[in-house]
């Protein structure tokens, strides 16, 4: 399943750093197939605050159940936003607030 994330927070322009994006399901971290081979097998992408990230082919435990996208600001390691991801029947996923 693909997990897409868009940062549309009102104060996103205040952050001059990258974000760590991860996916969890049933309390376990879900790894992803890396989009770039030189990055290895990471479970997150680093993106600028105003960009859209695609976590591709996340290894979800159960693709029928909800997953949780967590975004952390790297400079403070403080959680910035959490969103629930619902799987779609076509193998993609919808992010809900």
ZANU-743090 format. One record per residue: residue in one letter; residue number from 1; x, y, z of N, C-alpha, C, O in turn. Coordinates in Angstrom, 3 decimals. Example, Ala and Ser with C-alpha at 12.3 -4.5 7.8 and 13.67 -1.06 7.14 Angstrom:
BEGIN
<site resn="a" resi="1" n_east="13.190" n_north="-5.690" n_up="7.800" ca_east="12.300" ca_north="-4.500" ca_up="7.800" c_east="13.200" c_north="-3.300" c_up="7.800" o_east="14.236" o_north="-3.319" o_up="8.465"/>
<site resn="s" resi="2" n_east="12.850" n_north="-2.250" n_up="7.080" ca_east="13.670" ca_north="-1.060" ca_up="7.140" c_east="12.900" c_north="0.030" c_up="7.870" o_east="13.409" o_north="1.138" o_up="8.039"/>
REM end
This chain:
BEGIN
<site resn="x" resi="1" n_east="0.846" n_north="-1.170" n_up="0.000" ca_east="0.000" ca_north="0.000" ca_up="0.000" c_east="0.891" c_north="1.232" c_up="0.000" o_east="1.922" o_north="1.251" o_up="0.672"/>
<site resn="x" resi="2" n_east="0.510" n_north="2.244" n_up="-0.734" ca_east="1.232" ca_north="3.509" ca_up="-0.739" c_east="0.619" c_north="4.451" c_up="0.284" o_east="-0.601" o_north="4.499" o_up="0.441"/>
<site resn="x" resi="3" n_east="1.460" n_north="5.190" n_up="0.972" ca_east="0.992" ca_north="6.154" ca_up="1.956" c_east="1.475" c_north="7.525" c_up="1.523" o_east="2.680" o_north="7.771" o_up="1.473"/>
<site resn="x" resi="4" n_east="0.555" n_north="8.412" n_up="1.214" ca_east="0.950" ca_north="9.761" ca_up="0.813" c_east="0.714" c_north="10.722" c_up="1.968" o_east="-0.193" o_north="10.525" o_up="2.775"/>
<site resn="x" resi="5" n_east="1.533" n_north="11.757" n_up="2.040" ca_east="1.416" ca_north="12.722" ca_up="3.116" c_east="1.636" c_north="14.123" c_up="2.553" o_east="2.593" o_north="14.356" o_up="1.814"/>
<site resn="x" resi="6" n_east="0.765" n_north="15.039" n_up="2.898" ca_east="0.931" ca_north="16.442" ca_up="2.542" c_east="0.883" c_north="17.275" c_up="3.813" o_east="-0.062" o_north="17.160" o_up="4.594"/>
<site resn="x" resi="7" n_east="1.882" n_north="18.103" n_up="4.027" ca_east="1.892" ca_north="18.977" ca_up="5.197" c_east="1.118" c_north="20.243" c_up="4.861" o_east="1.598" o_north="21.088" o_up="4.105"/>
<site resn="x" resi="8" n_east="-0.074" n_north="20.375" n_up="5.419" ca_east="-0.870" ca_north="21.568" ca_up="5.166" c_east="-1.140" c_north="22.351" c_up="6.448" o_east="-2.118" o_north="23.094" o_up="6.538"/>
<site resn="x" resi="9" n_east="-0.276" n_north="22.181" n_up="7.425" ca_east="-0.428" ca_north="22.910" ca_up="8.679" c_east="-0.218" c_north="24.408" c_up="8.449" o_east="0.578" o_north="24.808" o_up="7.599"/>
<site resn="x" resi="10" n_east="-0.935" n_north="25.224" n_up="9.209" ca_east="-0.863" ca_north="26.667" ca_up="9.020" c_east="0.525" c_north="27.221" c_up="9.306" o_east="0.946" o_north="28.188" o_up="8.671"/>
<site resn="x" resi="11" n_east="1.244" n_north="26.621" n_up="10.256" ca_east="2.541" ca_north="27.162" ca_up="10.650" c_east="3.704" c_north="26.425" c_up="10.009" o_east="4.822" o_north="26.499" o_up="10.519"/>
<site resn="x" resi="12" n_east="3.482" n_north="25.722" n_up="8.917" ca_east="4.558" ca_north="24.941" ca_up="8.317" c_east="5.711" c_north="25.820" c_up="7.843" o_east="6.853" o_north="25.363" o_up="7.803"/>
<site resn="x" resi="13" n_east="5.433" n_north="27.079" n_up="7.481" ca_east="6.496" ca_north="27.941" ca_up="6.993" c_east="7.462" c_north="28.336" c_up="8.107" o_east="8.536" o_north="28.870" o_up="7.832"/>
<site resn="x" resi="14" n_east="7.092" n_north="28.080" n_up="9.359" ca_east="7.958" ca_north="28.437" ca_up="10.477" c_east="9.086" c_north="27.432" c_up="10.675" o_east="10.059" o_north="27.726" o_up="11.370"/>
<site resn="x" resi="15" n_east="8.972" n_north="26.269" n_up="10.083" ca_east="9.964" ca_north="25.228" ca_up="10.288" c_east="10.978" c_north="25.241" c_up="9.157" o_east="10.616" o_north="25.040" o_up="7.997"/>
<site resn="x" resi="16" n_east="12.234" n_north="25.475" n_up="9.478" ca_east="13.297" ca_north="25.476" ca_up="8.477" c_east="14.124" c_north="24.209" c_up="8.647" o_east="15.336" o_north="24.273" o_up="8.854"/>
<site resn="x" resi="17" n_east="13.480" n_north="23.086" n_up="8.562" ca_east="14.163" ca_north="21.819" ca_up="8.772" c_east="13.436" c_north="20.732" c_up="8.011" o_east="12.376" o_north="20.968" o_up="7.431"/>
<site resn="x" resi="18" n_east="14.008" n_north="19.543" n_up="8.017" ca_east="13.345" ca_north="18.396" ca_up="7.419" c_east="12.471" c_north="17.704" c_up="8.448" o_east="12.563" o_north="17.969" o_up="9.646"/>
<site resn="x" resi="19" n_east="11.630" n_north="16.821" n_up="7.962" ca_east="10.764" ca_north="16.048" ca_up="8.827" c_east="11.036" c_north="14.565" c_up="8.632" o_east="11.398" o_north="14.126" o_up="7.541"/>
<site resn="x" resi="20" n_east="10.859" n_north="13.804" n_up="9.696" ca_east="10.908" ca_north="12.344" ca_up="9.591" c_east="9.473" c_north="11.850" c_up="9.535" o_east="8.664" o_north="12.158" o_up="10.410"/>
<site resn="x" resi="21" n_east="9.164" n_north="11.080" n_up="8.498" ca_east="7.820" ca_north="10.539" ca_up="8.337" c_east="7.886" c_north="9.030" c_up="8.491" o_east="8.678" o_north="8.367" o_up="7.821"/>
<site resn="x" resi="22" n_east="7.064" n_north="8.490" n_up="9.364" ca_east="7.042" ca_north="7.047" ca_up="9.566" c_east="5.602" c_north="6.555" c_up="9.566" o_east="4.661" o_north="7.329" o_up="9.747"/>
<site resn="x" resi="23" n_east="5.455" n_north="5.266" n_up="9.362" ca_east="4.134" ca_north="4.638" ca_up="9.362" c_east="4.108" c_north="3.579" c_up="10.452" o_east="5.052" o_north="2.802" o_up="10.597"/>
<site resn="x" resi="24" n_east="3.024" n_north="3.552" n_up="11.216" ca_east="2.853" ca_north="2.526" ca_up="12.236" c_east="1.502" c_north="1.865" c_up="12.058" o_east="0.536" o_north="2.484" o_up="11.612"/>
<site resn="x" resi="25" n_east="1.457" n_north="0.602" n_up="12.415" ca_east="0.181" ca_north="-0.108" ca_up="12.433" c_east="0.205" c_north="-1.083" c_up="13.594" o_east="1.153" o_north="-1.850" o_up="13.764"/>
<site resn="x" resi="26" n_east="-0.845" n_north="-1.042" n_up="14.386" ca_east="-0.962" ca_north="-1.902" ca_up="15.565" c_east="0.276" c_north="-1.785" c_up="16.456" o_east="0.753" o_north="-2.779" o_up="17.006"/>
<site resn="x" resi="27" n_east="0.787" n_north="-0.566" n_up="16.591" ca_east="1.902" ca_north="-0.311" ca_up="17.486" c_east="3.270" c_north="-0.670" c_up="16.948" o_east="4.266" o_north="-0.468" o_up="17.643"/>
<site resn="x" resi="28" n_east="3.355" n_north="-1.194" n_up="15.736" ca_east="4.642" ca_north="-1.581" ca_up="15.167" c_east="4.998" c_north="-0.668" c_up="14.010" o_east="4.132" o_north="-0.267" o_up="13.232"/>
<site resn="x" resi="29" n_east="6.299" n_north="-0.337" n_up="13.899" ca_east="6.756" ca_north="0.470" ca_up="12.785" c_east="6.682" c_north="-0.334" c_up="11.502" o_east="7.015" o_north="-1.519" o_up="11.481"/>
<site resn="x" resi="30" n_east="6.243" n_north="0.317" n_up="10.429" ca_east="6.154" ca_north="-0.334" ca_up="9.125" c_east="7.296" c_north="0.155" c_up="8.254" o_east="7.444" o_north="1.357" o_up="8.032"/>
<site resn="x" resi="31" n_east="8.099" n_north="-0.769" n_up="7.761" ca_east="9.210" ca_north="-0.394" ca_up="6.899" c_east="8.711" c_north="-0.219" c_up="5.477" o_east="7.634" o_north="-0.693" o_up="5.115"/>
<site resn="x" resi="32" n_east="9.514" n_north="0.473" n_up="4.678" ca_east="9.135" ca_north="0.708" ca_up="3.295" c_east="10.263" c_north="0.280" c_up="2.378" o_east="11.420" o_north="0.191" o_up="2.791"/>
<site resn="x" resi="33" n_east="9.915" n_north="0.019" n_up="1.138" ca_east="10.918" ca_north="-0.190" ca_up="0.112" c_east="11.458" c_north="1.174" c_up="-0.273" o_east="10.694" o_north="2.071" o_up="-0.628"/>
<site resn="x" resi="34" n_east="12.766" n_north="1.334" n_up="-0.204" ca_east="13.363" ca_north="2.647" ca_up="-0.456" c_east="13.121" c_north="3.099" c_up="-1.888" o_east="13.207" o_north="2.305" o_up="-2.825"/>
<site resn="x" resi="35" n_east="12.817" n_north="4.390" n_up="-2.048" ca_east="12.647" ca_north="4.949" ca_up="-3.384" c_east="13.994" c_north="5.140" c_up="-4.069" o_east="14.077" o_north="5.090" o_up="-5.297"/>
<site resn="x" resi="36" n_east="15.046" n_north="5.357" n_up="-3.293" ca_east="16.396" ca_north="5.500" ca_up="-3.843" c_east="17.259" c_north="4.387" c_up="-3.268" o_east="17.326" o_north="4.235" o_up="-2.049"/>
<site resn="x" resi="37" n_east="17.920" n_north="3.605" n_up="-4.116" ca_east="18.732" ca_north="2.475" ca_up="-3.625" c_east="19.823" c_north="2.898" c_up="-2.655" o_east="20.157" o_north="2.134" o_up="-1.749"/>
<site resn="x" resi="38" n_east="20.390" n_north="4.094" n_up="-2.814" ca_east="21.483" ca_north="4.519" ca_up="-1.941" c_east="21.000" c_north="4.861" c_up="-0.537" o_east="21.818" o_north="5.064" o_up="0.361"/>
<site resn="x" resi="39" n_east="19.695" n_north="4.927" n_up="-0.334" ca_east="19.164" ca_north="5.232" ca_up="0.991" c_east="18.948" c_north="3.975" c_up="1.822" o_east="18.676" o_north="4.068" o_up="3.019"/>
<site resn="x" resi="40" n_east="19.062" n_north="2.822" n_up="1.217" ca_east="18.812" ca_north="1.597" ca_up="1.953" c_east="17.331" c_north="1.396" c_up="2.197" o_east="16.497" o_north="2.010" o_up="1.531"/>
<site resn="x" resi="41" n_east="17.004" n_north="0.548" n_up="3.137" ca_east="15.604" ca_north="0.227" ca_up="3.412" c_east="15.122" c_north="1.048" c_up="4.598" o_east="15.138" o_north="0.575" o_up="5.734"/>
<site resn="x" resi="42" n_east="14.699" n_north="2.262" n_up="4.337" ca_east="14.249" ca_north="3.158" ca_up="5.393" c_east="12.745" c_north="3.058" c_up="5.574" o_east="12.028" o_north="2.664" o_up="4.655"/>
<site resn="x" resi="43" n_east="12.271" n_north="3.412" n_up="6.748" ca_east="10.830" ca_north="3.420" ca_up="6.978" c_east="10.298" c_north="4.848" c_up="6.992" o_east="9.162" o_north="5.087" o_up="7.402"/>
<site resn="x" resi="44" n_east="11.123" n_north="5.804" n_up="6.540" ca_east="10.667" ca_north="7.193" ca_up="6.489" c_east="11.371" c_north="7.921" c_up="5.360" o_east="12.432" o_north="7.501" o_up="4.897"/>
<site resn="x" resi="45" n_east="10.776" n_north="9.005" n_up="4.927" ca_east="11.381" ca_north="9.925" ca_up="3.974" c_east="11.651" c_north="11.238" c_up="4.691" o_east="10.974" o_north="11.576" o_up="5.662"/>
<site resn="x" resi="46" n_east="12.644" n_north="11.976" n_up="4.208" ca_east="12.880" ca_north="13.318" ca_up="4.722" c_east="12.395" c_north="14.317" c_up="3.683" o_east="12.800" o_north="14.249" o_up="2.523"/>
<site resn="x" resi="47" n_east="11.547" n_north="15.227" n_up="4.081" ca_east="10.986" ca_north="16.202" ca_up="3.154" c_east="10.986" c_north="17.582" c_up="3.797" o_east="10.985" o_north="17.706" o_up="5.022"/>
<site resn="x" resi="48" n_east="10.987" n_north="18.598" n_up="2.977" ca_east="10.832" ca_north="19.957" ca_up="3.477" c_east="9.385" c_north="20.151" c_up="3.924" o_east="8.493" o_north="19.449" o_up="3.448"/>
<site resn="x" resi="49" n_east="9.144" n_north="21.096" n_up="4.836" ca_east="7.804" ca_north="21.263" ca_up="5.398" c_east="6.710" c_north="21.539" c_up="4.378" o_east="5.551" o_north="21.206" o_up="4.624"/>
<site resn="x" resi="50" n_east="7.045" n_north="22.135" n_up="3.244" ca_east="5.997" ca_north="22.505" ca_up="2.299" c_east="5.879" c_north="21.519" c_up="1.141" o_east="5.205" o_north="21.807" o_up="0.152"/>
<site resn="x" resi="51" n_east="6.520" n_north="20.373" n_up="1.253" ca_east="6.486" ca_north="19.400" ca_up="0.181" c_east="5.522" c_north="18.258" c_up="0.497" o_east="5.025" o_north="18.121" o_up="1.615"/>
<site resn="x" resi="52" n_east="5.282" n_north="17.458" n_up="-0.512" ca_east="4.476" ca_north="16.253" ca_up="-0.361" c_east="5.398" c_north="15.053" c_up="-0.398" o_east="6.274" o_north="14.970" o_up="-1.259"/>
<site resn="x" resi="53" n_east="5.214" n_north="14.127" n_up="0.519" ca_east="6.030" ca_north="12.920" ca_up="0.564" c_east="5.190" c_north="11.712" c_up="0.189" o_east="4.002" o_north="11.645" o_up="0.505"/>
<site resn="x" resi="54" n_east="5.809" n_north="10.771" n_up="-0.480" ca_east="5.152" ca_north="9.501" ca_up="-0.770" c_east="5.952" c_north="8.382" c_up="-0.125" o_east="7.104" o_north="8.143" o_up="-0.487"/>
<site resn="x" resi="55" n_east="5.346" n_north="7.709" n_up="0.816" ca_east="5.971" ca_north="6.536" ca_up="1.411" c_east="5.498" c_north="5.358" c_up="0.587" o_east="4.340" o_north="4.949" o_up="0.675"/>
<site resn="x" resi="56" n_east="6.395" n_north="4.818" n_up="-0.210" ca_east="5.997" ca_north="3.854" ca_up="-1.234" c_east="6.111" c_north="2.431" c_up="-0.713" o_east="7.106" o_north="2.067" o_up="-0.086"/>
<site resn="x" resi="57" n_east="5.109" n_north="1.648" n_up="-0.972" ca_east="5.117" ca_north="0.223" ca_up="-0.664" c_east="5.498" c_north="-0.033" c_up="0.797" o_east="6.382" o_north="-0.840" o_up="1.086"/>
<site resn="x" resi="58" n_east="4.832" n_north="0.651" n_up="1.695" ca_east="5.084" ca_north="0.424" ca_up="3.113" c_east="4.668" c_north="-0.999" c_up="3.469" o_east="3.632" o_north="-1.489" o_up="3.018"/>
<site resn="x" resi="59" n_east="5.481" n_north="-1.645" n_up="4.275" ca_east="5.190" ca_north="-3.025" ca_up="4.661" c_east="4.177" c_north="-3.023" c_up="5.796" o_east="4.544" o_north="-3.111" o_up="6.968"/>
<site resn="x" resi="60" n_east="2.913" n_north="-2.922" n_up="5.445" ca_east="1.838" ca_north="-2.855" ca_up="6.423" c_east="1.536" c_north="-4.264" c_up="6.932" o_east="1.516" o_north="-5.222" o_up="6.160"/>
<site resn="x" resi="61" n_east="1.301" n_north="-4.376" n_up="8.237" ca_east="1.007" ca_north="-5.676" ca_up="8.831" c_east="-0.281" c_north="-6.249" c_up="8.262" o_east="-0.336" o_north="-7.420" o_up="7.886"/>
<site resn="x" resi="62" n_east="-1.312" n_north="-5.424" n_up="8.202" ca_east="-2.604" ca_north="-5.867" ca_up="7.684" c_east="-3.172" c_north="-4.754" c_up="6.822" o_east="-3.561" o_north="-3.708" o_up="7.342"/>
<site resn="x" resi="63" n_east="-3.226" n_north="-4.962" n_up="5.518" ca_east="-3.645" ca_north="-3.887" ca_up="4.623" c_east="-5.147" c_north="-3.634" c_up="4.644" o_east="-5.655" o_north="-2.820" o_up="3.873"/>
<site resn="x" resi="64" n_east="-5.856" n_north="-4.332" n_up="5.526" ca_east="-7.285" ca_north="-4.072" ca_up="5.704" c_east="-7.531" c_north="-3.104" c_up="6.865" o_east="-8.643" o_north="-2.606" o_up="7.037"/>
<site resn="x" resi="65" n_east="-6.498" n_north="-2.844" n_up="7.654" ca_east="-6.668" ca_north="-2.041" ca_up="8.863" c_east="-6.003" c_north="-0.681" c_up="8.729" o_east="-5.211" o_north="-0.447" o_up="7.816"/>
<site resn="x" resi="66" n_east="-6.338" n_north="0.214" n_up="9.656" ca_east="-5.790" ca_north="1.556" ca_up="9.646" c_east="-4.297" c_north="1.544" c_up="9.952" o_east="-3.797" o_north="0.675" o_up="10.666"/>
<site resn="x" resi="67" n_east="-3.608" n_north="2.520" n_up="9.401" ca_east="-2.214" ca_north="2.761" ca_up="9.741" c_east="-2.100" c_north="4.207" c_up="10.204" o_east="-2.975" o_north="5.025" o_up="9.921"/>
<site resn="x" resi="68" n_east="-1.021" n_north="4.520" n_up="10.917" ca_east="-0.831" ca_north="5.850" ca_up="11.468" c_east="0.432" c_north="6.467" c_up="10.877" o_east="1.513" o_north="5.885" o_up="10.964"/>
<site resn="x" resi="69" n_east="0.291" n_north="7.640" n_up="10.279" ca_east="1.448" ca_north="8.368" ca_up="9.772" c_east="1.880" c_north="9.356" c_up="10.842" o_east="1.080" o_north="10.180" o_up="11.284"/>
<site resn="x" resi="70" n_east="3.137" n_north="9.282" n_up="11.261" ca_east="3.674" ca_north="10.211" ca_up="12.245" c_east="4.740" c_north="11.073" c_up="11.580" o_east="5.567" o_north="10.577" o_up="10.814"/>
<site resn="x" resi="71" n_east="4.711" n_north="12.348" n_up="11.875" ca_east="5.682" ca_north="13.278" ca_up="11.318" c_east="6.381" c_north="13.970" c_up="12.470" o_east="5.729" o_north="14.562" o_up="13.330"/>
<site resn="x" resi="72" n_east="7.704" n_north="13.899" n_up="12.495" ca_east="8.481" ca_north="14.493" ca_up="13.570" c_east="9.454" c_north="15.507" c_up="12.998" o_east="10.124" o_north="15.238" o_up="12.001"/>
<site resn="x" resi="73" n_east="9.533" n_north="16.674" n_up="13.627" ca_east="10.532" ca_north="17.661" ca_up="13.253" c_east="11.884" c_north="17.178" c_up="13.763" o_east="12.039" o_north="16.902" o_up="14.952"/>
<site resn="x" resi="74" n_east="12.857" n_north="17.075" n_up="12.871" ca_east="14.134" ca_north="16.474" ca_up="13.242" c_east="14.916" c_north="17.313" c_up="14.245" o_east="15.655" o_north="16.765" o_up="15.063"/>
<site resn="x" resi="75" n_east="14.762" n_north="18.643" n_up="14.193" ca_east="15.579" ca_north="19.471" ca_up="15.073" c_east="15.172" c_north="19.347" c_up="16.527" o_east="15.991" o_north="19.594" o_up="17.412"/>
<site resn="x" resi="76" n_east="13.930" n_north="18.972" n_up="16.801" ca_east="13.479" ca_north="18.912" ca_up="18.185" c_east="12.994" c_north="17.532" c_up="18.597" o_east="12.780" o_north="17.272" o_up="19.781"/>
<site resn="x" resi="77" n_east="12.819" n_north="16.643" n_up="17.617" ca_east="12.312" ca_north="15.302" ca_up="17.874" c_east="10.953" c_north="15.349" c_up="18.570" o_east="10.612" o_north="14.454" o_up="19.344"/>
<site resn="x" resi="78" n_east="10.189" n_north="16.387" n_up="18.292" ca_east="8.856" ca_north="16.542" ca_up="18.858" c_east="7.833" c_north="16.214" c_up="17.784" o_east="7.954" o_north="16.659" o_up="16.642"/>
<site resn="x" resi="79" n_east="6.840" n_north="15.446" n_up="18.151" ca_east="5.845" ca_north="15.073" ca_up="17.153" c_east="5.121" c_north="16.304" c_up="16.643" o_east="4.675" o_north="17.149" o_up="17.420"/>
<site resn="x" resi="80" n_east="5.009" n_north="16.394" n_up="15.320" ca_east="4.406" ca_north="17.563" ca_up="14.694" c_east="2.947" c_north="17.316" c_up="14.337" o_east="2.088" o_north="18.155" o_up="14.606"/>
<site resn="x" resi="81" n_east="2.671" n_north="16.188" n_up="13.742" ca_east="1.291" ca_north="15.870" ca_up="13.388" c_east="1.164" c_north="14.362" c_up="13.237" o_east="2.109" o_north="13.692" o_up="12.821"/>
<site resn="x" resi="82" n_east="0.014" n_north="13.841" n_up="13.570" ca_east="-0.275" ca_north="12.429" ca_up="13.318" c_east="-1.551" c_north="12.346" c_up="12.504" o_east="-2.522" o_north="13.053" o_up="12.773"/>
<site resn="x" resi="83" n_east="-1.541" n_north="11.487" n_up="11.520" ca_east="-2.711" ca_north="11.308" ca_up="10.678" c_east="-2.983" c_north="9.821" c_up="10.508" o_east="-2.057" o_north="9.013" o_up="10.453"/>
<site resn="x" resi="84" n_east="-4.240" n_north="9.473" n_up="10.425" ca_east="-4.626" ca_north="8.082" ca_up="10.231" c_east="-4.752" c_north="7.795" c_up="8.745" o_east="-5.300" o_north="8.596" o_up="7.988"/>
<site resn="x" resi="85" n_east="-4.241" n_north="6.649" n_up="8.340" ca_east="-4.269" ca_north="6.248" ca_up="6.940" c_east="-5.203" c_north="5.058" c_up="6.779" o_east="-5.077" o_north="4.055" o_up="7.482"/>
<site resn="x" resi="86" n_east="-6.136" n_north="5.178" n_up="5.850" ca_east="-7.066" ca_north="4.090" ca_up="5.578" c_east="-6.723" c_north="3.437" c_up="4.247" o_east="-6.608" o_north="4.132" o_up="3.238"/>
<site resn="x" resi="87" n_east="-6.556" n_north="2.121" n_up="4.219" ca_east="-6.252" ca_north="1.433" ca_up="2.963" c_east="-7.426" c_north="1.497" c_up="1.994" o_east="-8.585" o_north="1.457" o_up="2.407"/>
<site resn="x" resi="88" n_east="-7.121" n_north="1.595" n_up="0.710" ca_east="-8.128" ca_north="1.530" ca_up="-0.345" c_east="-8.047" c_north="0.178" c_up="-1.041" o_east="-7.023" o_north="-0.501" o_up="-0.965"/>
<site resn="x" resi="89" n_east="-9.101" n_north="-0.206" n_up="-1.705" ca_east="-9.131" ca_north="-1.525" ca_up="-2.348" c_east="-8.173" c_north="-1.631" c_up="-3.526" o_east="-7.828" o_north="-2.738" o_up="-3.939"/>
<site resn="x" resi="90" n_east="-7.735" n_north="-0.500" n_up="-4.077" ca_east="-6.831" ca_north="-0.543" ca_up="-5.228" c_east="-5.358" c_north="-0.552" c_up="-4.833" o_east="-4.491" o_north="-0.411" o_up="-5.695"/>
<site resn="x" resi="91" n_east="-5.061" n_north="-0.716" n_up="-3.539" ca_east="-3.677" ca_north="-0.788" ca_up="-3.094" c_east="-3.096" c_north="0.542" c_up="-2.668" o_east="-1.969" o_north="0.590" o_up="-2.175"/>
<site resn="x" resi="92" n_east="-3.840" n_north="1.630" n_up="-2.846" ca_east="-3.385" ca_north="2.923" ca_up="-2.371" c_east="-3.956" c_north="3.161" c_up="-0.978" o_east="-4.592" o_north="2.280" o_up="-0.400"/>
<site resn="x" resi="93" n_east="-3.728" n_north="4.352" n_up="-0.448" ca_east="-4.247" ca_north="4.669" ca_up="0.877" c_east="-4.709" c_north="6.110" c_up="0.917" o_east="-4.173" o_north="6.963" o_up="0.209"/>
<site resn="x" resi="94" n_east="-5.698" n_north="6.378" n_up="1.739" ca_east="-6.207" ca_north="7.730" ca_up="1.927" c_east="-5.793" c_north="8.226" c_up="3.303" o_east="-5.969" o_north="7.527" o_up="4.301"/>
<site resn="x" resi="95" n_east="-5.243" n_north="9.433" n_up="3.354" ca_east="-4.868" ca_north="10.034" ca_up="4.625" c_east="-6.045" c_north="10.847" c_up="5.127" o_east="-6.575" o_north="11.693" o_up="4.407"/>
<site resn="x" resi="96" n_east="-6.459" n_north="10.589" n_up="6.372" ca_east="-7.552" ca_north="11.351" ca_up="6.966" c_east="-7.023" c_north="12.109" c_up="8.167" o_east="-6.092" o_north="11.658" o_up="8.835"/>
<site resn="x" resi="97" n_east="-7.613" n_north="13.252" n_up="8.439" ca_east="-7.176" ca_north="14.077" ca_up="9.575" c_east="-7.736" c_north="13.509" c_up="10.864" o_east="-7.486" o_north="14.055" o_up="11.939"/>
REM end
